[in-house]
Amino acid sequence: MDSGYTGEAIMHFGTMFVSVVLLGCPWLIPLSSVAQEVVFVVRHSDPPPMLRIDEIREDTPLSESGRQRAQALAGRLRDAGISAIYTSEALRTIQTAEPLADVLRIKGEVHLGDDVDGLIADIKANHPAERVLIVGHWSTIPSIVKALGASEEVKIERSEFDNLFVVLPHDQQAPTLLHLHY
């Protein structure tokens, strides 16, 4: 009995079937290709100006200008689609994130400031394909940006509090890094 189908037609159907099955099933895609949609990285806002660097502690709060800068950050990022916020344990990073967290009704997650590898692993595991804000320190931001895969060298002066880095991951290539100010 002749089915009317040529060997070429059957082969074409088989190729289409395999393509639909493989491309249409997200659980077959390797997990390593899953990355954040975008990660925003900022330094905490200004501490009190009268303190020397060696006088700043984990519980040092923001100055009045630091609180204003944190409000400005919230205004800039309120519509950015952020769904997770990470800070270090330092009060000034938490206070920098608070205005945005309040607007977005997100509870910030505190992560040890010097555990960059753990921070990145936590973000990748718990917030894949999301938009994330990290509030760090002048000394940790270069490591954070590098750990996110950016190849550009990042340097922040101790006197700078308005840097905003935007890391845009790409599959199979280094992410795009934007350096903005707010």
N, C-alpha and C positions, 0 to 999 in steps of 0.2 A: 504494500500500500504506500503510495506517494503522499507525503504531507504537504507538498507544495513549497516547502522552505529549502533554500539552498544552504550549503555548508557555511557560506559567507554570512548569510542572514542570521543563522544560529550563533555564529561566532560574535557578530555585532551585538546581538541581544545579550549574550553572556558577558561581554565587556561592559555594556551599560549596566547590567545587574550588579556586577562587582563594584563599579564606580559608585552607584547609588548606595549600596550597602556600606562601603568604606567611608564615603564622604558624608553620608547622612547619619552616621552613628558617632556622636561626639566622644563616647567612651573609648573608641578605638584610637583617638588622637593622643599622642604621648603627653603626659602631664607636664613635661618640661616646656612645652610650647605655650602653656597658660601663664600669662603675666598680667600685672596690673595694667589697667587702661592708661593711667597716668599717676605719677607720684609727685606731689608738691613737697619741697623741702625748704624750710625756713629756719633761721636762727631765732632764738628767743628775743623778745623786745628788750629795750634799754633798762638796765638795773639803775639804782640810784647813782647819780654822777659823782658824789663825794667819796665813794668807796674806791680804794685802790684795788687792782686786780687780785692781789693776795688776800683781800678782806671779803671777797665775794664767796658766799657759802651756798649750800644746797637750799637753805631756807631764805635766801635773799629775794625779796619781792621786786616787782617792777617799779620803776619810777613813774611819775605822772606822765611823762612823755612816752614811756614804755606802754602804759595803759592805753594812751591815745593811739599808738602805733598798732597795738593788738586790735583795737576797734577798726582801724583802717584795713588791717589784714582780713578781718571778718567781712568788711564791706567788699573787698576785692574778690574773695573766694566764696561768698555766700551762694552764688549761682553756678559754681564750678562742678557740682555733682559729687562732692566729697561724701563718702559714706563711712570713713574710718579716720580717726585722729590718734596719732601716737606722740607722746612726749617723753622726755627723760623724767627722772624723779625730782629734778630741780624745780622749785616753786615757780621760778620765772618762766620756765617752758610751759608749765601747766597754766599759768596766768595768761601767757601769750595765746594759747589755744582756746581758753574759756569763752571769749566772745563768739567765736565761730561755732564752737560746740553748743553753746546756748541757742544760737539762731537755728542751727541744724537739728537740735535736739538729739545730739550724739554724745555719748559718754566717752571721754578721752581714755585711751589705754596708756598706762605708764609702763615704760620699759627702761631697764638700766641703761643709762647714757653711754657707757663704755662697751656695751655688748652689741656692737653693730651687726655681727653675723647672726646673732639670735633675733635681733629686730627684723632684719630682712627675711629670715626664715619664717618668723611669725606672720609677717605681712603676706608673704607668698602663700603660706598654708591657710590663713584665715580670711584673706581678702583678695582672692584671685579675680582678675578682670574687674577690679573696682578702682575708684579714685580715692587716693589716700593722702593725708597730710602728715608729715613728720616735722615736729618742732625739736630742733637740736641745738648744738653749741658750735662756736667757731672752730673748735678743735675736732668735732665729730662729723660735721657736714661733709667735708671732703671724702671721708671714709664711707659715709652713707651713699653719696652719689656714685662713688667708684663701685661699691658693692651692688648697686643697682645696674651696673654694666656700662656706665658712661666712660668714654675713653678720654674726654677732656679733663685736664687738671683744674681743680677748683681750689681757690685760695680765698680766705676771708680774713680781713684784718679784724683785730679785737675791737676796734672802734666802729665797725659796721654792723648795723642792726636792721637794714632794709632789704637784704638779699632774698630773692625768691627764685629757687631753682625748680624747673619743671622738667621731669624726666618722662619721656614718651617712649616706652618700650616698643621694639619691633621684633617680629619673629625672624630668627636666623641672622640678625645683624645687631650692631651696637645701637642703643637707644639714642634718640635725639635729646640733647640737653639744651634747654633754654635758660638763660640767666636774665632775670628781670629784677626790678626794684619796686617796692610798694611804699 
